[in-house]
Amino acid sequence: MLLLLVFGCKKDTTSPLDLDKLDYFIFGRASGFCVGSSCVILYKLENQQLFPDADIAYTQFSTGDIAFGTTSLPTDKVLLAQALLAEFPSSLLNEPNGTLGCPDCTDQGVYYIKMKSGKTVREWQIDPFLDQYHPFCNAISITLSQLK
């Protein structure tokens, strides 16, 4: 019985995530080798509203202390974020939470995704040079430039 408790209970880091019933979708990029307010650019899509980050520093990003504004961007910007979500590669759901590749190791930055659906939260920091996710990182980059 003790063996069952010890080896039978482990945290599932690949819980299913219902993309059609998301509580929120956070996306953006960050760079540790950067100076200024453009080092971290994140957005949170929640309840048909889009909130920019509250001008956070890279140190806040790296510790997970991410705050967002309270005023939604206009509808045209919300539609851009929804279009990005529609491009989300389902293969990413098969990846464990955490770091994929070596993000920001060579000053290439990190692309960040966090999603919540019900009790399930999934989060990734993606190296933009990973061939498998390069197209989605590029889509994030394009969306970020359109949201300016």
C-alpha angles and dihedrals in degrees: 000000000000090000090052091053094047099043101024097059116066131143114264107226093178099057115161115266121204104220090190093059104041119160088201144346119208120191139164146099138270137190127199093195093065141097124211140027096308095068092096123031116174135160132194120211108200132155094351090307131107122214125189120220115268094251094278126185125238090253090059090048093050092052093046093246095138120164125186133203120257099226118081122230117243122285094259089060092047088055090054091054091047090051089052091051088053088058093053108132109238089210087072088069088065091058120090118249114269138042123002114196118335105308116199093358092123099029092269094124131230130267113217130206128176126172135179128195116170107312094340118100121180125186135180138180106202131200105227090217093066103113093215094056101028093101092053092045087052090051089052090050092051092047091049091053090049091051094058 
